[in-house]
């Protein structure tokens, strides 16, 4: 879903989201990190993984 939103925004567009998990918001605010989030839906419900690296 997030990829669709980003593609729909187009070049120069912006996507704004609401992050409820404080540790995820801290990663997003850190200018020294690049991160991507992967999210899947399975039998347990929503599962997610964040991969971050220092620039």
Backbone as ProteinMPNN parsed JSONL, in Angstrom:
{"seq_chain_A": "XXXXXXXXXXXXXXXXXXXXXXXXXXXXXXXXXXXXXXXXXXXXXXXXXXXXXXX", "coords_chain_A": {"N_chain_A": [[0.82, -1.197, 0.0], [1.92, 1.284, 0.823], [3.832, 1.714, -1.16], [2.222, 2.1, -3.395], [0.994, 4.511, -2.645], [3.219, 6.225, -2.608], [4.0, 6.102, -5.31], [1.744, 7.219, -6.489], [1.937, 9.827, -5.597], [3.905, 10.871, -7.188], [6.777, 12.317, -8.932], [8.525, 14.607, -6.962], [6.42, 14.808, -5.255], [4.738, 14.333, -2.042], [4.363, 12.128, 0.723], [2.537, 11.759, 3.611], [2.423, 10.3, 6.749], [1.031, 8.77, 9.727], [2.664, 7.809, 12.568], [2.425, 5.48, 15.057], [4.06, 4.039, 16.758], [6.587, 4.798, 18.959], [9.365, 4.219, 18.729], [9.652, 3.739, 15.993], [8.959, 6.231, 14.963], [11.095, 7.714, 15.956], [13.215, 6.691, 14.444], [12.414, 7.575, 11.911], [12.66, 10.355, 12.231], [15.396, 10.748, 12.481], [18.051, 12.22, 10.916], [20.379, 10.984, 10.127], [19.871, 8.443, 9.304], [18.819, 6.075, 6.845], [15.934, 4.393, 5.952], [13.777, 1.573, 5.47], [10.547, 0.166, 5.521], [8.973, -2.919, 5.936], [5.958, -4.589, 5.576], [3.691, -7.14, 6.375], [0.746, -9.188, 6.099], [-0.575, -11.771, 7.906], [-1.525, -14.914, 9.383], [-1.255, -14.228, 12.073], [-1.881, -11.603, 12.099], [-0.854, -8.231, 11.585], [2.511, -7.997, 10.664], [5.74, -6.615, 10.932], [8.841, -5.151, 9.742], [11.694, -3.202, 10.11], [14.344, -1.926, 8.302], [17.301, -0.309, 8.702], [19.96, 1.994, 7.949], [23.002, 3.715, 8.605], [23.77, 6.834, 7.16]], "CA_chain_A": [[0.0, 0.0, 0.0], [2.769, 2.476, 0.9], [4.462, 1.924, -2.468], [1.196, 2.693, -4.252], [0.844, 5.917, -2.258], [4.4, 6.962, -3.063], [3.932, 6.208, -6.769], [0.658, 8.137, -6.825], [2.379, 11.193, -5.313], [4.693, 11.309, -8.334], [8.059, 12.979, -8.688], [8.382, 15.872, -6.261], [5.263, 14.74, -4.359], [4.997, 13.996, -0.65], [3.445, 11.231, 1.426], [2.578, 12.019, 5.05], [1.768, 9.217, 7.49], [0.988, 8.881, 11.181], [3.364, 6.677, 13.182], [1.991, 5.302, 16.439], [5.136, 3.439, 17.544], [7.574, 5.846, 19.221], [10.688, 3.867, 18.216], [9.619, 3.927, 14.54], [8.976, 7.677, 14.733], [12.464, 8.171, 16.227], [14.01, 6.335, 13.261], [12.006, 8.454, 10.816], [13.145, 11.725, 12.485], [16.854, 10.786, 12.531], [18.564, 12.547, 9.583], [21.545, 10.148, 9.818], [19.44, 7.106, 8.923], [17.925, 5.759, 5.737], [15.219, 3.21, 6.417], [12.615, 1.09, 4.741], [9.699, -0.678, 6.362], [8.26, -3.986, 5.237], [4.828, -5.011, 6.402], [2.927, -8.24, 5.8], [-0.429, -9.614, 6.853], [-0.647, -13.228, 7.949], [-2.454, -15.482, 10.359], [-1.13, -13.519, 13.359], [-2.239, -10.194, 11.923], [0.173, -7.421, 10.945], [3.906, -8.19, 11.05], [6.547, -5.611, 10.261], [10.289, -5.169, 9.894], [12.356, -1.985, 9.645], [15.776, -2.059, 8.015], [17.863, 1.052, 8.686], [21.421, 2.086, 7.881], [23.548, 5.053, 8.809], [24.234, 7.45, 5.9]], "C_chain_A": [[0.861, 1.256, 0.0], [3.434, 2.765, -0.437], [3.467, 2.555, -3.426], [1.01, 4.165, -3.935], [2.01, 6.751, -2.764], [4.392, 7.128, -4.574], [2.865, 7.211, -7.19], [1.056, 9.592, -6.577], [3.214, 11.746, -6.456], [5.986, 11.998, -7.925], [7.833, 14.351, -8.057], [7.196, 15.9, -5.3], [5.681, 14.344, -2.949], [3.937, 13.03, -0.138], [3.625, 11.497, 2.912], [1.811, 10.892, 5.742], [1.798, 9.521, 8.983], [1.637, 7.632, 11.762], [2.989, 6.603, 14.649], [3.073, 4.721, 17.339], [6.262, 4.454, 17.722], [8.957, 5.494, 18.674], [10.746, 4.005, 16.688], [9.661, 5.412, 14.191], [10.378, 8.235, 14.96], [13.381, 7.848, 15.056], [13.688, 7.294, 12.119], [12.545, 9.876, 10.986], [14.66, 11.853, 12.394], [17.426, 11.057, 11.139], [19.778, 11.703, 9.179], [21.161, 8.765, 9.321], [18.621, 7.112, 7.641], [17.224, 4.483, 6.157], [14.112, 2.843, 5.442], [11.835, 0.182, 5.678], [8.984, -1.687, 5.48], [7.131, -4.432, 6.143], [4.052, -6.089, 5.662], [1.713, -8.518, 6.675], [-0.478, -11.128, 6.761], [-1.654, -13.678, 8.985], [-2.428, -14.735, 11.691], [-1.599, -12.074, 13.269], [-1.114, -9.469, 11.201], [1.542, -7.745, 11.521], [4.729, -7.158, 10.296], [8.015, -5.749, 10.589], [10.831, -3.856, 9.358], [13.84, -2.296, 9.451], [16.318, -0.643, 7.874], [19.376, 0.964, 8.567], [21.831, 3.537, 8.043], [24.08, 5.586, 7.475], [25.692, 7.752, 5.962]], "O_chain_A": [[0.574, 2.198, -0.738], [3.587, 3.926, -0.814], [3.827, 3.45, -4.191], [0.882, 4.985, -4.844], [1.818, 7.849, -3.286], [4.744, 8.197, -5.073], [3.061, 7.967, -8.141], [0.572, 10.493, -7.263], [3.234, 12.956, -6.677], [6.25, 12.228, -6.745], [7.046, 15.153, -8.559], [6.983, 16.895, -4.607], [6.851, 14.054, -2.701], [2.769, 13.107, -0.517], [4.747, 11.462, 3.417], [0.684, 10.574, 5.36], [2.508, 10.42, 9.433], [1.202, 6.516, 11.476], [3.209, 7.553, 15.4], [3.015, 4.889, 18.557], [6.831, 4.921, 16.735], [9.664, 6.382, 18.197], [11.795, 4.356, 16.147], [10.323, 5.807, 13.232], [10.808, 9.134, 14.238], [14.243, 8.657, 14.71], [14.594, 7.772, 11.436], [12.855, 10.537, 9.995], [15.168, 12.965, 12.244], [17.301, 10.206, 10.257], [20.167, 11.708, 8.011], [22.037, 7.984, 8.951], [17.839, 8.028, 7.385], [17.871, 3.572, 6.673], [13.592, 3.679, 4.703], [12.415, -0.492, 6.529], [8.46, -1.35, 4.418], [7.329, -4.63, 7.342], [3.787, -5.965, 4.466], [1.667, -8.129, 7.842], [-0.427, -11.697, 5.671], [-2.524, -12.914, 9.405], [-3.454, -14.62, 12.362], [-1.699, -11.397, 14.292], [-0.489, -10.032, 10.302], [1.712, -7.764, 12.74], [4.438, -6.862, 9.137], [8.393, -6.378, 11.579], [10.462, -3.439, 8.26], [14.495, -2.856, 10.33], [15.855, 0.129, 7.034], [19.997, 0.0, 9.015], [21.104, 4.457, 7.669], [24.763, 4.866, 6.746], [26.257, 8.27, 4.999]]}, "name": "protein", "num_of_chains": 1, "seq": "XXXXXXXXXXXXXXXXXXXXXXXXXXXXXXXXXXXXXXXXXXXXXXXXXXXXXXX"}
